[in-house]
Amino acid sequence: MRVASTIVFILSFVSLLISLKLFWNLGVFVDEHNLSTNVVSGSYFWSLMDWLRLLLLFLICVISGLNIFLAKKKS
């Protein structure tokens, strides 16, 4: 069980890092071309979905990280 929790944490953390880098690149592109994220993403809804994806990935990382450490204390 602990190995599975560790794998979930690592995968979610890598996914979060990739999403953060892509979001950073989106911000740089928007700044350089004087656009808004709504134009690049397609609409205000999809811009909000980008933020929601980052939030959900962060929450998955936190919850899976806590799961690893709380399982360690119980053993």
C-alpha positions in Angstrom: 0.0 0.0 0.0 2.8 2.4 0.8 4.5 1.8 -2.5 1.3 2.6 -4.3 0.8 5.8 -2.3 4.4 6.9 -3.1 3.9 6.2 -6.8 0.6 8.3 -6.8 2.4 11.1 -5.0 5.4 11.1 -7.4 3.1 11.0 -10.5 0.9 13.8 -9.1 3.9 15.9 -8.2 5.4 15.5 -11.7 2.0 16.4 -13.2 1.8 19.5 -11.1 5.3 20.6 -12.1 4.5 20.1 -15.8 1.3 22.0 -15.5 3.0 24.8 -13.6 5.7 25.1 -16.3 3.0 25.1 -19.1 1.1 27.8 -17.2 4.2 29.8 -16.8 4.9 29.6 -20.5 1.3 30.6 -21.2 1.9 33.7 -19.1 5.1 34.6 -20.9 3.4 34.2 -24.3 0.4 36.3 -23.2 2.7 39.0 -21.9 5.0 39.1 -25.0 2.1 39.3 -27.4 -0.2 41.6 -25.4 -3.0 39.1 -25.3 -5.2 37.8 -22.4 -5.3 34.2 -21.2 -9.0 34.2 -22.3 -7.9 34.7 -25.9 -5.2 32.0 -25.8 -7.3 29.5 -23.8 -10.4 30.0 -25.9 -12.7 31.6 -23.4 -13.0 32.7 -19.8 -14.4 29.2 -18.9 -11.2 27.5 -20.2 -9.0 30.0 -18.5 -10.8 29.1 -15.2 -10.3 25.4 -16.0 -6.5 26.0 -16.2 -6.6 27.4 -12.7 -8.9 24.6 -11.5 -6.4 22.0 -12.9 -3.6 23.6 -11.0 -5.7 23.6 -7.8 -6.8 20.0 -8.1 -3.2 18.8 -8.8 -2.0 20.7 -5.8 -4.7 19.2 -3.6 -3.9 15.7 -4.9 -0.2 16.2 -4.1 -1.0 17.4 -0.6 -3.5 14.6 0.1 -1.2 11.9 -1.3 1.7 13.3 0.6 -0.2 13.3 3.9 -1.3 9.8 3.2 2.3 8.6 2.9 3.3 10.3 6.2 0.2 9.3 8.2 0.5 5.7 7.0 4.1 5.8 8.2 3.1 6.9 11.7 0.4 4.2 12.0 2.9 1.4 11.2 
